[in-house]
Amino acid sequence: MTPHAPIRRIGWLALLALAGALCLLLHFKVQAIHSEVVRAERRIVALEQDKLLLQTEFETRANQQQLAAWNQVDFGYTAPTAAQFLNGERQLAALGASALPGGAATIRFARADIEQTAPAAPAPAAAPVAAAPVAAAAAPPREVRLATATLAAATAERVPLVALASAGAAGE
């Protein structure tokens, strides 16, 4: 071997170590830039979500203003007052109590009887369902009539509501 051979090997090893260190530094730099790009993308997504939220908020408020304008002009709805709320369980239970004498009339429901034989006279009206209105003292009594219809059928079938309505109109 020549006297320069060990120095040449050491030189090559030093050059290889320097190239490896530079590759490692380049890898760290690429990873740092990649993490910045990922952070920027996450920030962009967050800003897009915020933008969508603000657009939704803006459209909602615009719709509320439009609804308020329609309400003032067409409907005239108002916010509920304190008198429209119940004070407790007793007041809620009183809603289900039977109507007081001289109070408002109870609401009755229509019914239809399906008979297996030929049509006969209409069945008598069912007993009224007891229910007290919310403001029994303030509401005047209403006349509510019970609509009955008797249909003859060989077998029990479903009865269309149109048939009941036409039977009720014919009875008037």
C-alpha positions as CSV (number, residue, x, y, z in Angstrom):
1,M,0.0,0.0,0.0
2,T,1.0,3.5,-0.7
3,P,1.4,6.1,2.1
4,H,-1.6,8.0,0.8
5,A,-4.1,5.0,0.9
6,P,-5.1,5.3,4.6
7,I,-5.5,9.1,4.2
8,R,-7.6,8.5,1.1
9,R,-9.8,6.0,3.0
10,I,-10.3,8.4,5.8
11,G,-11.1,11.1,3.3
12,W,-13.7,8.9,1.6
13,L,-15.3,8.0,5.0
14,A,-15.3,11.7,6.0
15,L,-17.0,12.6,2.7
16,L,-19.5,9.8,3.1
17,A,-20.3,10.9,6.7
18,L,-20.7,14.5,5.4
19,A,-23.1,13.4,2.7
20,G,-25.1,11.4,5.2
21,A,-25.3,14.3,7.5
22,L,-26.4,16.6,4.7
23,C,-29.1,14.0,3.7
24,L,-30.3,13.9,7.3
25,L,-30.5,17.7,7.5
26,L,-32.4,17.7,4.1
27,H,-34.8,15.1,5.5
28,F,-35.4,17.2,8.6
29,K,-36.0,20.3,6.5
30,V,-38.5,18.4,4.3
31,Q,-40.4,17.1,7.3
32,A,-40.5,20.6,8.8
33,I,-41.9,22.1,5.6
34,H,-44.4,19.1,5.3
35,S,-45.7,19.8,8.9
36,E,-46.1,23.5,8.0
37,V,-48.1,22.5,5.0
38,V,-50.3,20.2,7.1
39,R,-50.8,23.0,9.6
40,A,-51.8,25.4,6.8
41,E,-54.2,22.9,5.3
42,R,-55.9,22.4,8.8
43,R,-56.1,26.2,9.2
44,I,-57.7,26.5,5.7
45,V,-60.3,23.8,6.6
46,A,-61.0,25.5,9.9
47,L,-61.4,28.9,8.1
48,E,-63.8,27.3,5.6
49,Q,-65.9,25.8,8.4
50,D,-66.0,29.3,10.1
51,K,-67.0,30.8,6.7
52,L,-69.8,28.3,6.3
53,L,-71.0,28.9,9.8
54,L,-71.0,32.7,9.3
55,Q,-72.9,32.3,6.0
56,T,-75.5,30.1,7.7
57,E,-75.8,32.6,10.5
58,F,-76.2,35.5,8.0
59,E,-78.9,33.6,6.0
60,T,-80.7,32.6,9.2
61,R,-80.8,36.2,10.4
62,A,-81.9,37.4,7.0
63,N,-84.7,34.8,7.1
64,Q,-85.7,35.9,10.6
65,Q,-86.0,39.5,9.3
66,Q,-88.1,38.4,6.4
67,L,-90.3,36.3,8.7
68,A,-90.7,39.2,11.1
69,A,-91.8,41.4,8.2
70,W,-94.3,38.8,7.0
71,N,-95.5,38.4,10.5
72,Q,-96.1,42.1,10.9
73,V,-97.9,42.5,7.6
74,D,-99.8,39.2,7.1
75,F,-100.1,37.1,10.3
76,G,-99.8,39.3,13.3
77,Y,-98.5,36.6,15.6
78,T,-97.2,37.8,19.0
79,A,-94.8,36.2,21.6
80,P,-96.5,34.3,24.4
81,T,-97.3,36.2,27.5
82,A,-96.8,35.1,31.1
83,A,-100.5,34.5,31.5
84,Q,-100.4,31.7,28.9
85,F,-98.1,29.5,31.0
86,L,-99.2,27.1,33.7
87,N,-98.2,27.7,37.3
88,G,-97.8,24.1,38.4
89,E,-99.0,20.6,38.4
90,R,-102.4,21.5,39.9
91,Q,-103.2,23.8,37.1
92,L,-102.1,21.2,34.6
93,A,-104.3,18.6,36.3
94,A,-107.3,21.0,36.2
95,L,-107.1,20.9,32.4
96,G,-108.3,17.3,32.4
97,A,-111.2,17.9,34.8
98,S,-114.8,17.7,33.6
99,A,-116.5,20.8,32.4
100,L,-118.3,22.9,34.9
101,P,-122.0,23.5,34.6
102,G,-122.6,26.6,32.5
103,G,-119.1,26.3,31.0
104,A,-118.0,25.8,27.5
105,A,-119.4,22.8,25.6
106,T,-117.2,19.7,25.3
107,I,-115.7,18.7,22.1
108,R,-117.3,15.6,20.5
109,F,-115.8,13.3,17.9
110,A,-117.4,11.8,14.8
111,R,-117.9,8.1,14.5
112,A,-119.1,5.6,11.9
113,D,-121.0,2.4,12.6
114,I,-120.6,-0.5,10.1
115,E,-123.5,-2.9,10.2
116,Q,-123.6,-6.4,8.7
117,T,-127.3,-6.1,7.7
118,A,-129.3,-3.6,5.7
119,P,-129.0,0.1,6.6
120,A,-131.2,1.2,9.5
121,A,-131.7,4.4,11.3
122,P,-128.6,6.2,12.5
123,A,-127.2,5.0,15.8
124,P,-127.7,7.3,18.8
125,A,-124.9,9.7,19.5
126,A,-122.1,8.6,21.8
127,A,-121.7,10.1,25.2
128,P,-119.7,13.4,25.0
129,V,-116.1,13.2,25.9
130,A,-115.4,15.4,28.9
131,A,-112.7,18.0,28.5
132,A,-112.3,21.4,30.0
133,P,-110.9,24.1,27.7
134,V,-107.8,26.1,28.9
135,A,-109.8,29.3,29.5
136,A,-113.2,28.0,30.4
137,A,-114.4,31.2,31.9
138,A,-113.4,33.4,28.9
139,A,-114.6,31.1,26.0
140,P,-118.3,31.2,25.1
141,P,-120.1,27.9,24.7
142,R,-119.9,26.5,21.2
143,E,-122.3,24.2,19.5
144,V,-120.6,21.1,18.4
145,R,-122.7,18.5,16.7
146,L,-121.8,14.8,16.5
147,A,-121.7,13.4,13.0
148,T,-122.7,9.8,12.7
149,A,-122.9,7.6,9.6
150,T,-124.3,4.1,9.3
151,L,-122.9,2.0,6.5
152,A,-124.1,-1.4,5.4
153,A,-121.4,-3.9,4.4
154,A,-121.2,-7.6,3.9
155,T,-117.8,-7.6,5.7
156,A,-116.1,-5.0,7.8
157,E,-113.9,-2.8,5.5
158,R,-112.1,0.4,5.7
159,V,-114.4,3.4,5.1
160,P,-112.9,6.3,3.2
161,L,-113.2,9.7,4.9
162,V,-114.8,11.1,1.8
163,A,-117.7,8.6,2.3
164,L,-118.2,9.8,5.8
165,A,-118.1,13.5,4.8
166,S,-120.7,12.9,2.0
167,A,-122.9,10.9,4.4
168,G,-122.6,13.7,7.0
169,A,-123.5,16.3,4.4
170,A,-126.5,14.3,3.1
171,G,-127.8,14.1,6.6
172,E,-127.9,17.9,7.1
